[in-house]
Amino acid sequence: MNFRPGLPCAVLLLSACAGAPRTSPPPVAATPPPPVHATVGTAQEAFVPLASASGSLVSGRASLLAADGGVRVTGEVGGLVRNGAHGLQVHERGDCSAADAGSAGAYFDPAAGADQRGVVAGAGTLRIVADAEGVARFDLQVPGAVLGGGAANDIAGRALVVSGATPGSFSARVACGVIRVVR
């Protein structure tokens, strides 16, 4: 019998591998179910007092009513740039504590629901136009939104933000208020 150096080591390594327990591949994580979008919320009406932000003098109020296909938003905002166009948006958090209303977070698209990845900021901006006195009166609809119930497209408890031009700043958040259910 010919002796080869290293052969006993190879035999030992192979026999050690053969006795090693086999492991299964790690389990594949289950894909979470898609968020549930409601067609009707649990509330019928909400109110939003809009307070100034970003050093503006803008303030106002808005009433929200459940409607077919979304939420109807009516109201009045003053202190805006005269004869100017401004934006009205729902934002992700009902927090207007920061001076620039940045605490309200990013724009919230009710149609996208809980998964806001890929949502283009400003895509769902409702346009309001101020008159010669700097007051905008509006009657608009937030499509796909509901009031109350906690569904992915529920806007109760989120913030309503007015954006527009202020001295030295274009598209600033000039007013902010939290959407509070009243019935």
N, C-alpha and C positions, 0 to 999 in steps of 0.2 A: 504494500500500500504506500502510495506516495503521500507524503505530508506536505501540505502547502501552508505556509504561514498566513494567517488571517482567515483561513477557512473556519476554524472553530468560532472565531468572533462573528463571522457572518451567519453561521448556523444559530448562534445564541441570539443575535439580533432578530433574525427571521422568526424564531420560535417565540421571542418576547412580543413581537408585533402580532403574531397569530393569536396570542392569548389576551391581547388588549381588548377591552370592551368596545363594542361598536356604538357610535353615537348617531342619533338621528339628526337630520338637519333641523335648525331652529324652526319653530312653527311660524307660519306666515301670519302677520297681524291682520285681523279682520278689518275690512274697510268700514268705517263708521257709517251709520245710515245717514242719508241726506237729511238736512234740516227740514222740519215740517213748516210749511207755509200755510197760514190760515186764510180762509176767505172771509171770515167774520171774527171780530174780536169780542172780548167780554164786556167792553165799555162802549158807550154811545157818544160820549162827549168829553172833551178835555179843554183846558185853558192854559195859555202861555203868557205870562207877563214878560215883556221884552225889556231888558235893562241895557244901558249903554256899555260898550266895551271899547277897548283900544283908544281911550281918551276922547271918544266921540260924544255927541250930545243926542244920540239916537235913542229913542225909546218907543214903546208901543205895546200892543196886545194882539193876541190871535186866539180865535176859537177854532177847535177842531171837532168835526162831526163825522161819525162813521157813515160811509157812503158806498154805493155799489162800485166795486173795482178799486177802492182806495179810501183815502181820508180827505175830506173837504176842509180846507184851511181858509178862513176869512179873518180879516183884521185890518189894522191901521198902524202904520209906523211913521213917526215924525222925526224931524231933525236930519233928514237925508239930504244929499246933494240935490239942489233944485233941478227939476226936469231931467233927472238922471236915472239910469237903470241900475238896479241893485239885485242881489241874489237872495233867495230864501231857501235854506237847506235844513234837512234833518241831519244831526250829527250823532255819533255813536254813544256818547256818554251824557247823562243828565247832570253835568257839572259845569257851571259857568263861573266858577270862583277865580280863575286867572284873569288878570287885567285885560288880556287880549283874547279872552274866551278860548284859548288853546286847550284848556282843561276839558272842553267838550269833545275833544278827540277829532277823528277824521270824519269826513262825509259818510253818511250811512245810506246805503241803497236798499230799500225794503225788498225789492225784487231779488237781490242777491242773498238777503237774509243774513244768517250767522257767518257765512263764508264771504268776507269782503275782499279776498285776494283778487287782484285783477280789476277791481272796480276803479274806474277813472274818476278822480276827484272832480266834482263839478258837473258830471254827466247828468245828474238829476236836479240841477239847480232850477228852482222856479224863479221866473223873472218878475220882479215888481218894478214899477216906474213911479217915481216921485213927481208930484205936480210942481207948479211954480212956487209954492210955499214949502216945498221939501217934504210933503206928506204923500205916502203911498197907501192907497186903499186897495185891498186885493180880495179875490175870491178864486181860489185855485184848488187843484187836487194833487195829492201825493199818491201816484198810482202804485197799486200793489201793497199798500200799507194797511194795517189794522190797528185798532186801539185796544190794548189790554189782552190778557191771556197768556203772554209769554212766548208766543210763537216766534219763529225766526224773523218774521216781517212786522212784528209789533213795534210801534214807535212810542208807546207810552213810557214815560220815564227817561226818554232821550232828550236831547237839546234841539231847539229850533234856533238857527243862527241867521242873522241878516249880514250879508257882506256887501261891500261897496267901497267907493272912493272916500278917503278922508284926506285932509291936508298932509302931504308927504307920504301917503300910502295908498296904493291901488289894491283893491280886492281884500281889504282888511275886514276882520270880523268886527262889525260896528255895533251889534246888539246880540244878546243871547238870553234865552229863557228855557226853563225846563218844562216839558210837556207833562202836565198834571191832570189825571183823570178826575172829572167832577161828577159824572154819573155813568 
